[in-house]
Amino acid sequence: MEWFVTRLGLCIIWQSRMAARCAVNEGCSVAGTARDGFQQCGRADIEHTKEAPLVRKAFLIVFALVALALGAGLGANAAPNPGPTPSPSPGDDGPALALLVQVQPDGSWRGEVRRGGEAPRAGAGGAQLAGTSLTELARAVHDEQDGLDALAGPMELVLEGTVRAGQTVRIALKGNLSTGYSWSVAPAGSENLRPVGVLETAALAPGLGVPDRQALEMRALSDGRARLRLVYRRPWEADAPPVRAVAVRAEGLTLADLCAALSVPEPPSVELAEASHKSDSDAALADGRSLAPEALPSAFNWCALGKCTPVRNQGNCGSCWAFGTVGPLESGLLIANGTSTNLSEQYLLSCNTEGWGCNGGWWAHDYHQWKRPPSESEAGAVLESAFPYVASKVPCGGPYNHPYRLSGWQYVGSSSGVPATSAIKQAIYDHGPVAAAVCVGTAFQNYRGGVFSTNETCSGSVNHGIVLVGWSDAAGAWILRNSWGTGRAVNGYTTITYGTSLVGFAANYVTLPMNRPARARLPLVLNTYGSAGGLRNGDFENGRDGSWSEYSSNGWSLILPGSSIPVDPHSGDWAAWLGGDDNETSILSQVVTVQGDASVLAYWMWSASQDYCGYDYAYVRFGSTTLRTYNLCDSTNTGGWSYQTVNIAAYRGQSVDLRFVVTTDSSLNSNFFLDDVSFSTTAATAAPAGPAGGLDARVSKADWGVAGRGAAEDN
């Protein structure tokens, strides 16, 4: 027993050490060295009865020394890799581990855990483990901290037991295809077995970046003992040494029984849960600025225009959803003002309150727009330099500076389907690279170039978040930006045919505040209207100077600077925000005299509601007389600033109490933004539209951190 455990453990760690040395220092054949080493180990460990006690002691000493060398050497020898290291070295994300186990016919077992960073001590070995059943063994092998289920990077599993000729051996292990890693049978080190079929996968939960169950099947070639060596790795990083190595030898137990005992159970049927975020229809974009389909070019690529930041590497963590969230914003900043910015995915990974992490998540744009984790005083993106990526869900920390904030985001179609190809193109062309989902399997992982067209199914759903940066009609394909580093495919990009593997699922785009240097004032319609009619501070640029009376039943301020509202003011630096809370009555009023030449009351408004029609309303009144009513509901949202006029010629020469009123009920938020109110002699015919974008109607004043709650005013 002692001899076998020591010998097999030495073989596994020896192979890892040779791989690292060959890859970096010696330039030798890694595959050949690894294969030769395992063949030598395979011949020697079965005939262990010929070894003398002195040799056993020598192996124990060598094993300890190699374990120490592994811990000290892998970190120094690891090849540089942009972004996070997908194979954590012992000095970084955790020590390299080797679990060596011997199983008896009754299912009892004894084993030893060796950590690569442990220094040898006289009379001391690794941590000893023992159990009385295969169920206990499975728990040890799959331990989420030190075992295979940690999915900590490249791993190996070596199993040995008896087989009968033609017998089927099947094993299912936890993996995560969205990271680029998958389990496969390694011919070097496997004996008396032949792989059958392809890797079968099933998601363990709905979402992007979620782990999956990966099943492999082998067939025995002849009666006797068989060895199965499985490796978990990225195909383009085949030389990366393992950070977890598990070896189990069964005495008097078939290999099929051992594999069955170590297999993870089949998951229940899962479907991708539809996000609660409201989406647009498949046929239209939110802000109404789309071009006619025939105006789109046959090929387009934002990266070719220099509007893509460098490809990142998510490593072994299922955080593709965070990279898919950050990518469009980074490109949006490049498009808007030429700023190349590296934003933090780790902030989204560590600070979200939905429970998302390395085991999956969903689009997190809300944290870049209006949602604040407990540690933060405001929403917005965080710089990579402030919270660097470590491929693990570490504590949030904070508070952080938030230099960039979205004005909105929208689905191109729905959150639970693939929009029309033309609609995705239009969103890319109008708004920049879009986030989207796709199903990735082993074919996608092994892509090396050309046009990818292998349709993979992922149990009928998707599992990976990516960014679409352009298209080519000649190839009938999207240009897809991945988050697996630049070593895969074509510098991290894939050309994938339209519709393949559900690419484009839940496609969505982001919008940023308009880039106006020093918030330069737009050429207002107010300047062309003629008489101002005695209205004071109609553009709100004097702030809360007392010209307007503000009332909020919940105590909110109504006239606010642009930094305190989720949309850019129509012009200048200030605007009014009414509603934005449940059971709210907001009243903005001013007593004015309608001049003798005034014909219309003009103003700009932006409505964004998630409610059904018939519950929340906005009114324009002269005293108790209602001049205009707005039904605030999802189907009437303006999607941007909208110019409005009301005929007030009948009130010339009168003193009136001008009131803008919003009332909301107890659920489903409604927002009403107001700017540039004026009296005019005529209605404008060519008013500037001002900033537009998809505002999330759920954004409330509490979410945005508006001041004034608890101090209702009625000036």
C-alpha positions in Angstrom: 0.0 0.0 0.0 2.6 2.5 1.0 4.8 1.7 -2.0 1.9 2.1 -4.5 0.7 5.4 -3.1 4.2 6.8 -3.1 5.1 5.5 -6.5 1.9 6.6 -8.3 2.0 10.0 -6.7 5.6 10.5 -7.8 4.6 9.6 -11.4 1.9 12.2 -11.4 3.9 15.0 -9.9 6.9 14.1 -12.0 4.9 14.5 -15.1 3.7 18.0 -14.0 7.3 19.0 -13.3 8.6 17.8 -16.6 5.8 19.6 -18.5 6.7 22.9 -16.8 10.4 22.4 -17.5 9.9 21.4 -21.1 7.5 24.2 -21.8 9.8 26.9 -20.5 13.4 25.9 -19.9 14.5 22.9 -22.0 12.5 23.1 -25.2 11.9 19.3 -25.3 8.8 17.5 -26.3 6.3 17.9 -23.6 3.9 15.4 -24.9 6.6 12.8 -25.5 8.1 13.3 -22.0 4.8 13.0 -20.3 3.8 9.9 -22.3 7.1 8.2 -21.6 6.9 9.0 -17.9 3.4 7.6 -17.5 4.3 4.4 -19.5 7.3 3.8 -17.2 5.1 4.4 -14.1 2.4 2.1 -15.5 4.8 -0.7 -16.0 6.5 -0.3 -12.7 3.7 0.2 -10.2 2.0 -3.1 -11.0 5.1 -5.1 -10.5 5.8 -3.5 -7.1 6.5 -6.8 -5.3 10.0 -6.8 -6.8 11.0 -3.6 -5.0 13.1 -3.8 -1.9 12.4 -1.9 1.4 15.3 0.4 0.8 13.9 1.5 -2.6 10.6 2.2 -0.9 12.3 4.6 1.5 14.2 6.2 -1.4 10.9 6.9 -3.2 9.4 8.5 -0.1 12.3 10.9 0.1 12.2 11.7 -3.6 8.5 12.2 -3.5 8.8 14.8 -0.8 11.6 16.6 -2.6 9.7 16.7 -5.9 6.6 18.0 -4.1 8.7 20.8 -2.6 10.3 21.5 -6.0 6.8 21.6 -7.6 5.7 24.2 -5.1 8.8 26.3 -5.5 9.2 25.9 -9.3 5.9 26.2 -11.0 5.3 29.8 -10.1 8.8 30.8 -11.4 8.5 28.7 -14.6 5.0 29.5 -15.6 4.8 31.1 -19.0 3.5 34.6 -19.1 -0.1 35.0 -20.2 -2.1 38.1 -20.8 -4.9 38.6 -18.2 -5.4 36.2 -15.4 -3.3 33.0 -15.3 -5.6 30.1 -16.2 -3.4 27.6 -14.3 -2.9 29.1 -10.8 0.5 28.6 -9.5 1.1 27.4 -5.9 2.2 30.8 -4.8 -0.9 32.5 -6.2 -4.4 31.0 -6.1 -3.5 27.9 -4.1 -1.0 25.1 -3.8 -0.8 22.3 -6.3 -2.5 19.2 -4.7 -2.1 15.5 -5.2 -4.7 13.1 -3.7 -3.4 9.5 -3.7 -5.9 6.8 -2.7 -6.0 3.0 -2.4 -9.5 1.3 -2.3 -10.2 -2.1 -0.8 -12.8 -4.6 -2.1 -15.2 -3.7 0.7 -15.2 0.0 -0.3 -13.0 1.2 2.5 -10.0 3.3 1.5 -7.0 5.1 2.7 -5.3 8.1 1.1 -2.8 10.9 1.4 -3.0 14.6 0.4 0.2 16.2 -0.8 0.5 19.9 -1.2 3.1 21.2 -3.6 4.2 23.9 -1.2 4.8 21.7 1.8 8.4 21.4 2.9 9.5 17.8 3.8 10.1 17.1 7.5 11.7 14.1 9.1 9.0 11.4 9.6 6.3 13.5 8.2 4.2 12.7 5.1 1.1 14.3 3.7 -2.3 14.6 5.3 -3.8 11.2 5.9 -7.4 10.5 4.8 -9.5 7.4 5.3 -13.1 6.3 4.8 -15.3 3.2 5.0 -17.4 3.7 1.8 -17.1 4.9 -1.8 -19.6 7.6 -1.0 -17.1 9.1 1.4 -14.4 8.7 -1.2 -16.5 10.6 -3.7 -16.9 13.5 -1.3 -13.1 13.7 -0.8 -12.4 13.5 -4.5 -14.9 16.2 -5.4 -14.2 18.5 -2.5 -15.0 22.1 -3.6 -11.9 23.5 -1.9 -9.2 21.0 -2.5 -10.8 18.5 -4.9 -11.9 18.3 -8.5 -15.0 20.4 -8.0 -12.9 23.4 -7.2 -12.3 23.7 -11.0 -9.2 25.5 -10.1 -7.5 25.1 -13.5 -5.8 22.2 -15.3 -6.4 18.9 -13.4 -5.7 15.2 -13.8 -7.6 12.1 -12.6 -6.0 8.6 -12.8 -8.2 5.6 -12.0 -7.2 1.9 -12.0 -9.3 -1.2 -11.6 -10.3 -4.5 -13.3 -12.3 -4.7 -16.5 -13.8 -7.4 -18.8 -13.2 -7.4 -22.5 -15.9 -5.2 -24.2 -17.1 -3.8 -20.9 -18.4 -0.2 -21.0 -16.8 2.2 -18.5 -18.6 5.5 -18.0 -17.7 8.5 -15.8 -19.3 11.9 -15.4 -17.4 14.8 -13.8 -18.1 18.5 -13.0 -16.7 21.0 -15.5 -17.3 24.4 -17.0 -17.4 24.6 -20.8 -17.8 28.4 -20.6 -14.2 28.8 -19.3 -12.8 26.8 -22.2 -12.0 23.8 -20.0 -13.3 20.3 -20.6 -12.5 16.7 -19.6 -11.0 14.3 -22.1 -9.3 10.9 -22.1 -5.5 11.2 -22.3 -4.1 8.4 -24.4 -0.7 8.8 -22.6 -1.2 7.0 -19.3 -4.5 5.2 -20.2 -4.2 1.5 -20.8 -6.6 -1.3 -22.0 -9.4 1.2 -22.8 -10.7 2.8 -26.0 -12.8 6.1 -25.9 -16.3 5.7 -27.3 -18.4 8.6 -28.7 -18.1 12.2 -27.7 -18.2 14.2 -24.5 -21.8 14.5 -23.3 -22.7 17.6 -21.3 -25.6 19.0 -19.3 -25.8 22.3 -17.5 -26.1 22.1 -13.7 -28.1 25.3 -13.5 -29.5 28.1 -15.8 -27.4 31.1 -16.7 -24.1 32.1 -18.3 -20.9 30.7 -17.0 -22.6 27.9 -15.0 -20.8 24.6 -14.4 -21.9 21.5 -16.3 -21.8 17.7 -16.0 -19.4 16.2 -18.5 -19.7 12.5 -19.3 -17.2 10.2 -21.0 -17.5 6.6 -22.1 -14.7 4.0 -22.7 -14.7 0.4 -23.7 -12.3 -2.2 -22.3 -10.1 -4.0 -24.9 -9.3 -7.2 -22.9 -9.8 -8.8 -19.5 -7.5 -7.7 -16.7 -6.6 -4.4 -15.2 -7.1 -1.1 -16.9 -5.9 2.4 -16.3 -7.9 5.6 -17.1 -6.2 8.9 -17.2 -8.5 12.0 -17.6 -7.3 15.6 -18.0 -9.2 18.8 -17.6 -7.7 21.6 -19.6 -8.1 24.1 -22.4 -7.1 22.6 -25.8 -4.9 25.5 -26.7 -3.1 25.3 -23.3 -2.4 21.5 -23.4 1.1 22.0 -21.9 -0.1 23.7 -18.7 0.8 21.6 -15.7 -2.1 20.4 -13.4 -2.9 22.2 -10.2 -5.0 19.2 -9.0 -3.9 15.6 -9.4 -6.1 12.7 -8.1 -5.0 9.0 -8.3 -7.2 6.1 -7.2 -6.3 2.4 -7.4 -9.0 -0.1 -6.7 -8.2 -3.6 -5.4 -10.9 -6.2 -6.0 -13.2 -3.5 -7.5 -14.0 -3.0 -11.2 -13.1 0.2 -12.9 -16.7 0.6 -14.0 -17.9 0.5 -10.3 -15.2 2.9 -9.3 -16.2 5.3 -12.1 -19.8 5.0 -11.2 -19.1 5.8 -7.6 -17.1 8.9 -8.5 -19.6 10.2 -11.1 -21.6 13.4 -10.4 -25.4 12.8 -10.6 -27.4 13.8 -13.6 -28.9 17.3 -13.1 -32.6 18.1 -13.3 -33.7 19.5 -16.6 -32.9 23.3 -16.6 -34.1 26.1 -18.8 -32.5 29.5 -19.1 -34.5 31.8 -16.7 -35.7 34.9 -18.4 -34.3 38.0 -16.7 -36.8 40.4 -15.2 -35.5 43.3 -17.2 -38.1 44.7 -19.6 -37.1 44.4 -23.3 -38.0 45.9 -26.6 -39.9 44.2 -29.3 -37.9 42.1 -31.8 -38.7 44.6 -34.5 -37.5 47.9 -33.1 -34.7 49.6 -31.1 -35.6 51.6 -28.1 -34.6 55.0 -29.2 -36.0 55.0 -32.7 -32.7 56.0 -34.3 -32.2 52.9 -36.4 -31.4 53.2 -40.0 -33.3 51.5 -42.8 -32.0 47.9 -43.2 -30.8 48.6 -46.7 -28.5 51.3 -45.4 -26.4 48.8 -43.5 -23.0 47.8 -45.1 -22.4 44.2 -46.1 -19.5 44.0 -43.7 -18.7 46.0 -40.6 -16.3 45.6 -37.7 -15.8 48.0 -34.8 -12.4 46.5 -34.1 -11.2 47.4 -37.6 -12.1 51.0 -36.7 -9.9 50.8 -33.5 -12.9 50.8 -31.2 -12.2 47.5 -29.3 -10.0 47.2 -26.2 -7.6 44.2 -25.8 -9.1 40.8 -25.4 -9.2 39.7 -21.8 -8.9 36.2 -20.2 -11.4 35.0 -17.6 -9.3 32.0 -16.7 -10.9 29.1 -14.9 -13.7 31.2 -13.4 -17.2 31.1 -15.0 -17.4 34.9 -15.1 -18.0 35.3 -18.9 -21.2 37.2 -17.9 -19.0 39.9 -16.3 -16.7 40.2 -19.3 -19.7 40.3 -21.6 -21.0 43.2 -19.5 -17.8 45.2 -19.5 -16.9 44.8 -23.2 -19.6 46.9 -24.7 -19.0 49.7 -22.2 -15.3 49.8 -22.9 -16.0 50.0 -26.7 -18.7 52.6 -26.1 -16.2 54.8 -24.4 -13.8 54.4 -27.3 -16.5 55.3 -29.8 -17.8 58.3 -27.8 -14.5 60.0 -26.9 -11.6 57.9 -28.0 -10.8 56.8 -24.4 -9.3 53.3 -24.1 -10.2 52.2 -20.6 -9.7 48.9 -18.8 -12.7 48.4 -16.5 -13.0 46.0 -13.7 -14.8 42.7 -14.2 -13.8 41.8 -10.6 -16.1 44.5 -9.3 -19.1 42.9 -10.9 -17.9 39.4 -9.8 -17.3 40.3 -6.2 -19.8 43.1 -5.4 -23.1 42.0 -7.1 -25.9 41.1 -4.7 -27.6 38.5 -6.8 -25.2 35.7 -5.8 -23.5 35.6 -9.2 -19.9 34.4 -9.2 -17.5 31.9 -10.8 -20.5 29.5 -11.0 -22.4 31.8 -13.4 -24.5 34.9 -13.6 -26.3 37.2 -16.1 -25.8 40.6 -17.6 -24.8 43.1 -14.9 -25.3 46.4 -16.7 -27.5 47.7 -13.9 -24.4 48.1 -11.7 -22.9 50.4 -14.4 -26.1 52.4 -14.5 -28.1 52.7 -11.3 -27.6 49.7 -8.9 -25.4 50.2 -5.9 -23.9 47.4 -3.8 -24.0 47.9 0.0 -20.4 49.2 0.0 -21.0 51.9 -2.6 -22.4 55.4 -2.4 -23.1 55.5 -6.2 -23.4 53.3 -9.2 -21.1 53.0 -12.2 -18.1 51.2 -13.5 -14.8 50.7 -11.6 -11.3 50.8 -13.1 -9.4 47.6 -13.4 -6.5 49.3 -11.6 -8.8 49.8 -8.6 -10.0 46.2 -8.4 -7.9 43.9 -10.5 -9.2 40.6 -11.8 -8.2 37.4 -9.8 -10.6 34.8 -11.3 -12.2 34.2 -7.9 -15.0 35.7 -5.9 -13.0 37.5 -3.3 -14.6 40.0 -0.8 -16.0 43.2 -2.4 -14.1 45.7 -0.3 -14.9 49.2 -1.4 -16.0 51.9 -1.7 -14.6 52.5 -5.1 -14.5 55.5 -7.5 -17.0 55.2 -10.4 -15.7 57.3 -13.2 -18.2 56.0 -15.9 -21.9 55.4 -15.8 -24.3 54.2 -18.4 -27.4 56.2 -19.4 -29.2 52.9 -20.2 -29.2 49.5 -21.7 -31.7 47.4 -23.7 -32.2 44.0 -25.2 -32.3 44.0 -29.0 -35.2 41.6 -28.9 -36.1 39.6 -25.8 -34.1 38.2 -22.9 -35.0 34.6 -23.9 -34.4 34.3 -27.6 -32.3 35.2 -30.6 -33.4 38.4 -32.3 -33.5 38.8 -36.1 -30.0 39.0 -37.7 -31.0 42.4 -39.1 -31.9 43.7 -35.7 -28.6 42.7 -34.1 -26.7 44.3 -37.0 -28.7 47.5 -36.5 -27.9 47.5 -32.8 -24.2 47.0 -33.5 -24.1 49.7 -36.1 -26.1 52.2 -34.0 -24.7 51.6 -30.5 -21.4 49.7 -30.8 -20.5 46.1 -29.9 -23.3 44.2 -28.3 -23.3 41.6 -25.5 -24.9 38.3 -26.4 -24.9 34.6 -25.4 -24.0 31.5 -27.3 -23.8 27.7 -26.6 -20.1 26.6 -26.5 -19.0 23.0 -26.4 -15.8 21.1 -27.3 -16.1 22.0 -31.0 -16.0 25.7 -30.2 -13.2 25.2 -27.8 -11.1 23.5 -30.5 -11.7 26.3 -33.1 -8.5 27.4 -34.7 -9.6 29.7 -37.5 -11.9 30.1 -40.5 -15.7 30.2 -40.2 -17.1 28.2 -37.3 -20.4 26.5 -38.3 -20.7 23.5 -36.0 -24.1 23.8 -34.2 -23.8 22.8 -30.5 -26.9 22.5 -28.4 -26.1 22.9 -24.6 -29.3 21.1 -23.6 -31.3 23.5 -25.8 -30.0 26.7 -24.3 -26.9 28.8 -24.0 -24.0 28.8 -21.5 -21.5 31.5 -22.4 -21.5 35.3 -22.6 -19.6 37.0 -25.4 -19.5 40.3 -27.4 -20.4 40.7 -31.1 -18.3 43.4 -32.7 -19.3 43.2 -36.3 -20.4 40.9 -39.2 -19.6 39.7 -42.7 -22.5 38.9 -45.1 -20.0 37.3 -47.5 -19.2 34.7 -44.8 -22.7 34.9 -43.4 -21.1 35.3 -40.0 -20.7 37.4 -36.9 -17.3 38.5 -35.6 -17.3 37.3 -32.0 -15.0 38.6 -29.3 -14.3 36.0 -26.6 -12.8 36.2 -23.1 -10.4 33.2 -23.2 -7.3 35.2 -23.9 -5.5 35.9 -27.2 -3.9 32.4 -27.4 -7.1 30.8 -28.7 -8.4 31.0 -32.3 -7.6 34.3 -34.1 -6.2 36.5 -31.4 -9.2 35.7 -29.2 -11.9 36.3 -32.0 -14.1 33.8 -33.7 -16.0 34.2 -37.0 -19.3 32.2 -36.4 -22.1 31.8 -38.9 -25.5 33.5 -38.2 -27.7 31.4 -36.0 -25.1 28.8 -35.1 -25.2 27.5 -31.5 -27.9 30.1 -30.7 -25.3 32.9 -31.1 -27.0 36.2 -30.4 -29.3 34.9 -27.7 -30.4 37.8 -25.4 -28.4 40.3 -27.4 -28.3 43.7 -25.7 -26.6 47.1 -26.1 -25.6 49.9 -23.8 -26.0 53.7 -24.1 -23.8 56.4 -22.7 -24.5 60.0 -21.9 -23.8 62.2 -24.9 -20.3 63.4 -25.0 -20.6 67.3 -24.8 -17.3 69.0 -23.7 -17.9 70.9 -20.5 -21.6 69.9 -20.9 -21.9 72.6 -23.6 -25.4 74.0 -23.9 -27.5 72.9 -26.9 -28.9 75.5 -29.2 -32.2 75.7 -27.3 -35.6 76.1 -29.0 -36.2 78.6 -26.1 -33.8 81.0 -27.8 -36.1 81.2 -30.9 -39.4 81.5 -29.3 -39.7 85.2 -28.8 -41.1 86.4 -25.4 -40.3 84.3 -22.4 -43.7 85.3 -20.9 -42.4 85.9 -17.4 -41.4 82.3 -16.7 -38.4 82.1 -14.4 -35.6 79.4 -14.5 -37.5 77.4 -17.1 -34.3 75.6 -18.1 -33.5 74.9 -14.4 -29.9 76.1 -14.9 -30.2 78.3 -11.8 -30.7 75.2 -9.8 -33.1 75.3 -6.8 -33.2 79.1 -6.7 -36.8 79.4 -5.4 -38.4 80.2 -8.8 -40.2 76.8 -8.7 -42.1 75.4 -5.7 -41.2 71.7 -5.2 -43.5 69.2 -3.4 -42.8 65.5 -3.0 -45.1 63.3 -0.8 -42.1 61.1 -0.1 -39.7 64.0 0.5 -37.6 63.9 -2.7 -35.9 66.9 -4.4 -37.3 67.5 -7.8 -34.9 69.9 -9.5 -31.5 68.2 -9.7 -28.1 68.5 -11.3 -27.3 66.1 -14.2 -25.0 64.0 -12.0 -28.0 63.1 -9.8 -30.4 61.9 -12.5 -30.1 58.7 -14.7 -30.4 60.6 -18.0 -28.5 63.6 -19.4 -30.5 66.9 -19.2 -32.0 67.9 -22.5 -29.6 70.9 -22.3 -27.2 72.4 -19.8 -26.6 70.8 -16.4 -29.9 70.7 -14.6 -33.4 69.1 -15.1 -36.4 68.0 -13.1 -37.3 64.4 -12.1 -40.8 63.8 -11.0 -42.1 60.4 -9.8 -39.4 57.8 -9.3 -41.0 56.2 -6.2 -44.1 54.2 -5.2 -47.1 56.1 -3.8 -45.5 59.3 -4.8 -47.1 62.7 -5.7 -44.6 65.2 -7.2 -45.7 68.8 -8.0 -43.5 71.4 -9.6 -45.3 74.7 -9.8 -44.7 78.4 -10.5 -47.1 81.4 -10.6 -46.6 83.1 -14.0 -48.3 85.7 -16.2 -49.0 84.6 -19.7 -47.8 87.4 -22.0 -50.1 88.9 -24.6 -48.2 87.4 -27.5 -47.7 83.9 -26.1 -49.5 81.1 -28.0 -48.0 77.8 -26.6 -46.5 76.3 -23.5 -43.4 74.4 -24.7 -41.3 71.8 -22.8 -39.2 68.7 -23.2 -40.2 65.5 -21.4 -38.9 61.9 -21.1 -41.2 59.2 -19.7 -39.8 55.8 -18.5 -42.3 53.5 -16.8 -42.4 49.8 -16.1 -46.1 49.9 -15.0 -49.2 48.9 -16.8 -51.4 51.6 -18.3 -54.1 53.1 -16.1 -52.2 53.4 -12.8 -49.5 56.2 -13.0 -50.1 59.6 -14.6 -48.5 62.9 -15.4 -50.5 66.2 -15.7 -49.9 69.7 -17.0 -52.2 72.1 -15.3 -53.1 75.8 -14.9 -54.3 75.7 -11.4 -57.0 73.0 -11.2 -57.5 73.0 -15.0 -55.8 70.0 -16.7 -54.2 71.0 -20.0 -52.5 67.7 -20.9 -52.6 64.2 -19.4 -49.9 61.5 -19.8 -50.6 57.8 -19.1 -47.3 56.6 -17.7 -46.9 53.0 -18.7 -44.5 50.7 -20.5 -46.2 51.0 -23.8 -46.0 54.8 -23.9 -42.4 55.3 -22.9 -40.7 58.0 -25.1 -37.3 56.3 -25.2 -35.6 59.8 -25.1 -36.4 63.5 -24.9 -39.7 64.4 -26.6 -40.7 68.0 -27.5 -44.3 68.9 -26.4 -46.5 72.0 -26.8 -49.9 73.0 -25.4 -52.0 75.8 -26.8 -52.5 78.4 -24.1 -53.7 81.4 -26.3 -56.9 81.5 -24.3 -54.9 82.5 -21.1 -53.1 85.5 -22.6 -52.7 88.3 -20.0 -53.8 86.1 -17.1 -51.8 85.1 -14.0 -51.9 81.3 -13.6 -50.4 78.7 -11.4 -48.4 76.5 -13.8 -48.2 72.9 -12.4 -46.5 69.7 -13.5 -47.9 66.9 -11.5 -47.0 63.1 -11.3 -48.9 60.5 -9.3 -47.9 56.9 -8.9 -49.4 53.8 -7.2 -47.9 51.3 -4.9 -45.9 49.2 -7.4 -43.9 49.2 -10.7 -41.9 52.4 -11.0 -42.6 55.4 -13.3 -40.3 58.3 -14.1 -41.1 61.7 -15.7 -38.2 64.0 -16.6 -38.8 67.6 -17.5 -36.5 70.3 -19.0 -36.5 73.6 -20.9 -40.1 74.9 -20.1 -41.0 78.1 -21.9 -43.9 80.2 -23.3 -43.6 80.9 -27.0 -45.3 82.8 -29.7 -45.1 79.8 -32.1 -44.3 76.1 -31.8 -40.8 75.1 -32.9 -40.5 73.3 -36.2 -37.0 71.9 -35.9 -36.2 71.3 -32.2 -33.0 69.5 -31.4 -33.7 66.0 -29.9 -31.0 66.1 -27.3 -29.6 62.9 -25.7 -31.4 59.7 -26.3 -30.9 56.2 -25.0 -32.6 53.2 -23.4 -33.3 54.1 -19.8 -34.1 51.2 -17.4 -37.6 52.1 -16.2 -36.9 50.3 -12.9 -34.5 53.1 -11.9 -35.9 54.9 -8.9 -34.7 57.8 -6.9 -33.7 55.5 -4.1 -31.6 53.4 -6.5 -30.0 56.6 -7.8 -29.2 58.0 -4.4 -31.2 61.3 -4.8 -30.9 63.6 -1.8 -33.8 65.0 0.1 -35.7 61.9 1.3 -37.5 62.5 4.6 -37.7 66.3 4.1 -40.8 67.0 2.1 -41.1 70.6 0.8 -43.9 72.8 -0.2 -42.3 76.1 -1.0 
